[in-house]
């Protein structure tokens, strides 16, 4: 075949075109991908595109950006400005000479990142019982006089959540303003979603789906940017937040029920001025979805005594997510871990740290701090579970004690304690997704009483869990170690 005949073949030009596109994409990737990304994230994307240039670049176009849109960013900035103006008269810190100095710097960091100040004089009750937390929220809603604001990543109307949703419907019937936010894709994946929407439409509840993916209506963005927050407030006086979604403990999935798989959670009931901070987070999300800007008012705690209740706690709400310039939750977590002197107890169902968090945890263990990590024995997510397992050896070699909560339960609670000084509870996992892709909310509680209460919950986990040893982990089969390492790479594709 002559050169002219070769060039006349249509498939020749197709092949040359693909080769040219391959080379152009590789060169473009080297100069574009690393921009404004962590080195590990940039390297993961580069590896994918260099190995599979055309499909890899397609995946990058779909999942490579954490931008949620100019309009949403502008509204976040507007809400932050209003919060800053309304709280400018409040001191950054309350007067407590017994508090360690590092806590003051953490409170200042949180305020600069998330706008919300540390607020004294709050009452709190930890709610580790799944149905008990639903009952406590329903009780609070039944006592509502003016406003109920509810926001959960996953919302389902089932036998377990029915008491709360019925209480919300009753409140709306008697004239209380009841607002409900739930994540569009997070809730859509739960059986009964359409039926839930029909039931909500039959009530006076004002509801919206957060971050909707509706391409035909011009609503499209990276599909795994989600609002993962969980919170509920009543009249600005009572609030709830934590790890629990608004669904039954098996997520209405037949497979989970067949396995006996149930989620283990932790919520906290709050009274005092910190409830206004939760309301401010809700107001920002409501504004983003509805164009309605809500007013927020702070109230003192009622002073009523509750079983297991903690009184007079300084608390601070720390929102985070793609709408913020910094990874607020990651900066909070690493700062506290580096500040620990005696003991760190971490609970996270998905522990897939970036370099900064991994170094903070392992450095703490190496400098003599007692560090323990509670995780599930078997993860409910295949890829995340293997990515998480790839970090166990480094943790164990540094001296971190890993406790695995027994299957088929999923330890989904998200919290940690630092010495006798700080407790943190919220919706945020210790993984790359929670730091960069999800809207999260964390609550920092100060003082020995808060730490002691959360330590009781952790003691219960420890009694039920089995400790993983380095000797046991080194016997892990080679094919599983290989799979762990491969899926560790996918976790960095942010």
ZATIMAR-109516 format. One record per residue (C-alpha): residue in one letter; x negated, y, z negated. Coordinates in steps of 0.25 Angstrom, whole numbers, padded with zeros to 4 digits, always signed. Layout:
BEGIN
aXYZ...
This chain:
BEGIN
x+0000+0000+0000x-0005+0014+0004x-0006+0025-0005x+0005+0032+0003x+0014+0020+0002x+0011+0019-0013x+0015+0033-0016x+0028+0031-0007x+0033+0021-0017x+0044+0027-0026x+0039+0019-0038x+0025+0024-0036x+0030+0038-0039x+0038+0034-0050x+0026+0027-0057x+0017+0039-0055x+0028+0048-0061x+0029+0039-0073x+0014+0039-0074x+0014+0054-0073x+0025+0055-0083x+0017+0045-0093x+0005+0054-0092x+0012+0067-0094x+0020+0062-0106x+0007+0057-0113x+0000+0070-0111x+0012+0078-0115x+0014+0070-0128x-0001+0072-0132x+0002+0087-0132x+0017+0088-0136x+0019+0077-0146x+0009+0081-0158x+0015+0095-0158x+0021+0098-0172x+0022+0083-0176x+0015+0076-0187x+0002+0068-0181x+0008+0055-0184x+0022+0058-0177x+0014+0064-0165x+0006+0052-0164x+0018+0042-0165x+0025+0050-0153x+0012+0051-0145x+0010+0036-0147x+0024+0033-0142x+0022+0042-0130x+0008+0037-0126x+0013+0023-0126x+0026+0025-0120x+0026+0039-0113x+0039+0040-0106x+0048+0033-0116x+0040+0038-0128x+0042+0053-0123x+0057+0050-0121x+0058+0045-0136x+0050+0058-0140x+0060+0067-0133x+0071+0060-0141x+0065+0059-0154x+0052+0068-0154x+0058+0081-0159x+0064+0084-0173x+0070+0097-0168x+0085+0098-0172x+0088+0110-0164x+0086+0125-0165x+0100+0127-0170x+0098+0118-0182x+0085+0123-0185x+0090+0137-0185x+0102+0133-0194x+0092+0127-0204x+0084+0139-0205x+0096+0148-0207x+0101+0139-0218x+0087+0139-0224x+0086+0154-0224x+0100+0155-0231x+0096+0145-0242x+0083+0153-0244x+0091+0166-0245x+0101+0160-0255x+0090+0154-0263x+0079+0165-0263x+0083+0170-0277x+0080+0156-0283x+0067+0153-0288x+0059+0142-0282x+0057+0135-0295x+0063+0134-0308x+0055+0137-0321x+0050+0123-0326x+0037+0123-0333x+0037+0108-0334x+0038+0106-0319x+0025+0101-0312x+0020+0113-0303x+0020+0104-0290x+0035+0103-0291x+0036+0118-0290x+0028+0118-0277x+0037+0107-0272x+0049+0115-0275x+0043+0127-0267x+0040+0118-0255x+0054+0113-0255x+0060+0127-0255x+0051+0132-0244x+0054+0120-0235x+0069+0118-0238x+0073+0131-0244x+0080+0126-0256x+0075+0129-0270x+0073+0121-0282x+0085+0122-0290x+0086+0120-0306x+0097+0115-0314x+0103+0103-0306x+0109+0090-0311x+0107+0077-0304x+0112+0062-0305x+0105+0051-0297x+0115+0042-0289x+0108+0029-0285x+0122+0021-0284x+0127+0021-0270x+0142+0021-0272x+0140+0030-0285x+0134+0041-0277x+0146+0041-0267x+0155+0041-0279x+0148+0053-0286x+0149+0061-0273x+0163+0057-0271x+0166+0062-0286x+0159+0075-0283x+0167+0077-0270x+0180+0074-0277x+0177+0086-0287x+0173+0096-0275x+0180+0109-0276x+0175+0117-0264x+0164+0110-0255x+0158+0096-0252x+0146+0095-0243x+0142+0081-0239x+0130+0077-0230x+0125+0063-0227x+0116+0057-0216x+0126+0045-0215x+0140+0046-0219x+0150+0035-0218x+0164+0033-0223x+0165+0020-0229x+0169+0013-0242x+0157+0018-0250x+0158+0032-0245x+0173+0033-0245x+0174+0039-0259x+0166+0051-0255x+0172+0053-0242x+0186+0052-0247x+0182+0062-0258x+0177+0072-0247x+0190+0070-0240x+0198+0073-0253x+0189+0085-0255x+0192+0091-0241x+0207+0088-0243x+0207+0097-0256x+0200+0108-0249x+0186+0106-0252x+0176+0109-0240x+0170+0095-0237x+0158+0095-0227x+0151+0082-0222x+0139+0081-0214x+0133+0067-0209x+0122+0064-0199x+0128+0061-0186x+0119+0049-0182x+0117+0044-0196x+0132+0043-0199x+0136+0038-0185x+0128+0026-0186x+0136+0021-0198x+0148+0012-0195x+0161+0019-0196x+0156+0033-0192x+0168+0036-0182x+0178+0032-0193x+0171+0041-0203x+0172+0053-0193x+0187+0050-0191x+0189+0049-0207x+0181+0062-0209x+0190+0069-0198x+0202+0065-0206x+0197+0073-0218x+0194+0087-0221x+0179+0085-0222x+0171+0094-0213x+0160+0084-0207x+0149+0085-0197x+0139+0076-0191x+0124+0081-0193x+0114+0081-0181x+0124+0076-0171x+0119+0069-0159x+0129+0072-0148x+0121+0074-0135x+0134+0077-0127x+0137+0089-0136x+0123+0094-0136x+0119+0089-0149x+0106+0081-0148x+0093+0080-0155x+0083+0069-0159x+0093+0059-0164x+0086+0055-0176x+0086+0069-0182x+0096+0066-0193x+0102+0073-0206x+0099+0063-0217x+0103+0071-0229x+0113+0066-0239x+0120+0076-0248x+0133+0080-0254x+0138+0093-0262x+0150+0097-0269x+0154+0111-0272x+0139+0115-0272x+0139+0109-0286x+0137+0094-0284x+0127+0088-0274x+0122+0074-0270x+0110+0070-0261x+0101+0058-0259x+0099+0046-0250x+0113+0040-0249x+0121+0041-0236x+0136+0042-0236x+0139+0028-0232x+0140+0014-0239x+0127+0008-0244x+0126-0002-0232x+0129+0009-0221x+0141+0002-0216x+0132-0007-0208x+0136-0022-0207x+0121-0026-0206x+0118-0019-0219x+0130-0025-0226x+0126-0039-0221x+0112-0037-0227x+0117-0032-0240x+0110-0019-0237x+0113-0007-0245x+0107+0007-0247x+0102+0011-0260x+0103+0026-0262x+0101+0038-0272x+0109+0051-0273x+0109+0062-0283x+0120+0070-0288x+0117+0085-0290x+0123+0097-0297x+0117+0111-0298x+0111+0121-0288x+0104+0110-0280x+0117+0106-0275x+0117+0120-0267x+0104+0115-0261x+0111+0103-0256x+0122+0111-0251x+0112+0120-0243x+0107+0108-0236x+0121+0104-0232x+0124+0118-0228x+0112+0118-0218x+0117+0105-0212x+0131+0109-0211x+0127+0122-0204x+0119+0114-0194x+0131+0106-0190x+0143+0115-0192x+0138+0130-0190x+0144+0133-0204x+0135+0139-0214x+0139+0135-0229x+0137+0143-0241x+0130+0136-0253x+0131+0139-0268x+0123+0134-0280x+0130+0129-0293x+0124+0125-0306x+0125+0110-0311x+0138+0107-0318x+0131+0102-0331x+0140+0090-0331x+0133+0078-0336x+0132+0066-0327x+0127+0052-0330x+0112+0051-0326x+0112+0066-0323x+0100+0075-0323x+0101+0089-0327x+0095+0102-0324x+0086+0097-0312x+0078+0106-0303x+0081+0101-0289x+0078+0105-0275x+0084+0101-0261x+0074+0099-0250x+0081+0098-0236x+0072+0093-0224x+0074+0089-0210x+0071+0094-0195x+0077+0107-0198x+0065+0111-0207x+0052+0114-0203x+0045+0106-0213x+0047+0092-0218x+0053+0096-0231x+0055+0083-0237x+0041+0077-0233x+0034+0089-0239x+0042+0088-0252x+0039+0073-0253x+0024+0074-0250x+0022+0086-0260x+0029+0079-0271x+0021+0066-0269x+0008+0073-0268x+0012+0080-0281x+0015+0067-0289x+0005+0063-0301x+0011+0051-0307x+0022+0044-0299x+0030+0044-0286x+0042+0036-0283x+0047+0036-0269x+0060+0030-0263x+0062+0030-0248x+0069+0020-0239x+0061+0025-0227x+0047+0028-0231x+0040+0031-0218x+0030+0043-0222x+0022+0052-0214x+0008+0054-0217x+0010+0065-0227x+0020+0057-0236x+0012+0044-0235x-0001+0051-0239x+0007+0058-0251x+0012+0045-0256x-0001+0037-0254x-0010+0048-0260x-0001+0049-0272x-0003+0034-0274x-0018+0035-0272x-0019+0046-0282x-0013+0038-0293x+0002+0042-0292x+0012+0030-0294x+0019+0029-0281x+0031+0020-0278x+0040+0019-0266x+0053+0012-0265x+0058+0007-0252x+0068-0003-0246x+0062-0017-0245x+0069-0018-0231x+0072-0006-0223x+0085-0004-0216x+0078+0003-0205x+0068-0007-0197x+0059+0004-0191x+0058+0012-0203x+0056+0000-0212x+0044-0004-0204x+0038+0010-0203x+0039+0011-0218x+0033-0002-0220x+0020+0003-0213x+0017+0012-0224x+0018+0002-0236x+0003-0003-0235x-0002+0012-0236x+0007+0014-0248x+0004+0002-0255x-0011+0003-0253x-0010+0017-0259x-0003+0012-0271x+0011+0015-0268x+0021+0005-0274x+0032+0001-0265x+0045-0004-0270x+0055-0011-0260x+0069-0010-0263x+0076-0024-0261x+0083-0027-0248x+0094-0027-0243x+0095-0013-0250x+0090-0001-0243x+0084+0009-0253x+0088+0022-0246x+0086+0031-0258x+0076+0042-0256x+0069+0049-0268x+0056+0050-0275x+0050+0055-0289x+0037+0062-0292x+0031+0060-0306x+0042+0065-0316x+0044+0078-0308x+0051+0076-0295x+0062+0068-0289x+0067+0069-0275x+0080+0063-0269x+0086+0064-0255x+0089+0059-0241x+0074+0059-0236x+0067+0047-0234x+0051+0047-0234x+0050+0045-0219x+0047+0053-0207x+0061+0053-0203x+0066+0060-0215x+0054+0070-0215x+0056+0074-0200x+0069+0070-0194x+0080+0069-0205x+0087+0081-0212x+0085+0077-0227x+0087+0082-0241x+0079+0080-0253x+0081+0083-0268x+0070+0086-0277x+0073+0085-0292x+0063+0089-0303x+0060+0084-0317x+0058+0071-0324x+0073+0069-0326x+0075+0068-0311x+0063+0059-0309x+0067+0050-0320x+0081+0048-0314x+0076+0045-0301x+0065+0036-0307x+0077+0027-0313x+0082+0025-0298x+0068+0021-0294x+0066+0012-0306x+0079+0004-0301x+0073+0003-0287x+0060-0002-0293x+0067-0013-0301x+0074-0018-0288x+0062-0016-0278x+0050-0025-0275x+0036-0019-0275x+0028-0021-0262x+0014-0024-0264x+0002-0021-0255x-0002-0036-0255x+0012-0040-0250x+0013-0029-0239x-0001-0033-0233x+0005-0047-0230x+0016-0040-0221x+0016-0048-0208x+0008-0041-0197x+0019-0040-0187x+0027-0032-0198x+0015-0023-0200x+0014-0020-0185x+0029-0017-0185x+0028-0007-0197x+0016+0000-0190x+0024+0002-0176x+0036+0007-0183x+0028+0016-0191x+0025+0023-0178x+0039+0025-0175x+0042+0032-0188x+0032+0044-0184x+0040+0047-0171x+0046+0060-0176
